Amino acid sequence: MQRSALNFTGAFLLLTITMVVGVMHGPTRIPLSVVIARLFSPNSSINSVIIWDIRFPAVLAATLVGGGLAVAGAVMQALLKNPLADPYIVGASAGASFGAILAEDLLPSMGFMAPAAFIGGLAAVMVSYLLSRGRGITSMLTLILAGYAVGVILTSVTTFLMLLNRSDLSTIFAWEVGGINGVTWRQVLISFIFIVISVIIIWPFASDMNALLLGEEQAHHLGVAVRRVQLILLVAASLLTAAAVYLSGLIGFVGLVIPHIVRRLNGPNHRQLLPLSFLFGAAFLTLANVVANAVPVIGPIPVGLVTAFLGGPYFLYLLVKQNQRRGGLA
Amino acid sequence: MTSDLMLEIQAVTYQWSSTAKGFGPVTASATPGQLIGLIGPNGAGKSTLLKLIAAFWAPESGSIHVKGHDVTAFSAAERARRIAFVPQTLDTQFDLTVHEVVELGRLSQLSWRDRLQFKGTTNPAHLDEILAITGLSPLQHRPYNTLSGGEAKRTLLAAALVQQSPLLLLDEPTAHLDPGHALKFLTLVRHMVDHTQTTVVMAYHDLATVGLFVDTLWVLDQGQLVITGTPEEVLSTPLIRTIYDTDLIQIRHPRTQRPMLLFP
């Protein structure tokens, strides 16, 4: 118990610090004293406008996307009983890309890219689920395979559409790497609402997720309505992922790596894993966004590049470590 | 329908997808406080019967009632409050602690308020008690996947005991256990049956020891329930040798005089 209290305190502190740093840093640096003063008493000064209209929404977006993806990742890992699953694994990313390019091609400059990505991601997961649904309990391995197949098909169509309409390439490319730039309060609010709804759906099933870690059959014996709970969690996790993708495009590795780190820090109990993942995911992406905006010489780069740059090697390290634990070939 | 029966299995059939031959029809019943040993050769359908009773699989035809209720009609939580299941083995890639695994036995008793609360469960006295009687108290903060076979088995039993279900299903509870741990495990089960009127159905392989612990034996062969009766009756029929296709030798336990079957 003491360990988790410490971890929660640490996570809250970390998030607060990264958020303050996030508001302070940007093309022009705003001193801490000004940030604090303008947070509590906004005025019409240029700093106040930067803080309230640009930096603060961006920082909130980063916390929402980071936290949302981390929780979605934790849920997918429990559902698939695989610590190497991520929120995009069953087709969400391919569906979101497909939706985004479709909106960009059919209704250019209408700003429908984000909502279309939201719907595309959600729809792709549902199609994968329906395809994998069989007699009795849905096999989660079948779900991964169906998600993979749906992803491959959608990606090929997306690539084809991109080649047809090369003028969109840079827009779509930037979106696929994932970045948090120029978000408005309205977008933050929409995403926030969906994230809150998903989290409210997921939370009461935290103990059921612990049971699912023991396998679907044992979860059944312990009193989990396995099929129903899996569907509810899958929908909620997809909603969470879609809400994050809506704000930022496809940011990789947060949803994979953060739940992993939290598990090593605090154990796999979802009662603590879920809230801690949100806090650490939020802090991580906020910090990554500061780094992305402060790259020397080149200038700002998409935050998705930073997370991939940090997350990729860590993922490889996990894979190697997991293989060693199983005995592997050695 | 008589409600003083704990378990009523009526003409249950099930189609295995891999073979042309099906399971059943099987009819049987059990009363409260009865410890039943379910024996039979490999592939006879012991695990199938347990999975059907636990409503993990639905029967093709026939019905299974627990305390007068159809098992397939229960909600998940209602079912787990009546039927607990201890699997043969269980692997997980996640580092849940012994305490966390045992606490999952409480899942079916959680109210919506418990579920919304941050902590999820209060720590009921009986959880500590069960950790103590299963000898897990010193291990409770160890990760489950670092336990030895015997410790893991006791952890799964403890979780099932926390469920406080009147019907307990055990799938090969002593497989992979050394004689010392096997004896402790079976003694614990016997003690629980005698003191809480729990009904236990236990799939079991060892014909030398099964007769020492159970009240009744059910013998499955090729998906059919071929013999039922006391260990005395069942282990002394010549049919048992035909079923196992082995010329087993019957002896009596020197101290308790209970029947045992040994390799020829």
Interface residues (C-beta under 8 A of the other chain):
Chain A: K81 N82 P83 G136 W203 P204 F205 A206 S207 D208 N210 A211 L213 L214 G215 E217 Q218 H220 H221 L222 G223 V224 A225 V226 R263 G267 P268 N269 R271
Chain B: A54 F56 W57 A58 S75 A76 A77 R79 A80 R81 I83 A84 F85 P87 L90 D91 T92 Q93 F94 D95 L96 T97 E100 V101 L104 G105 L107 S108 L110 W112 R115 L116 F118 K119 G120 T121 A159 A160 Q163
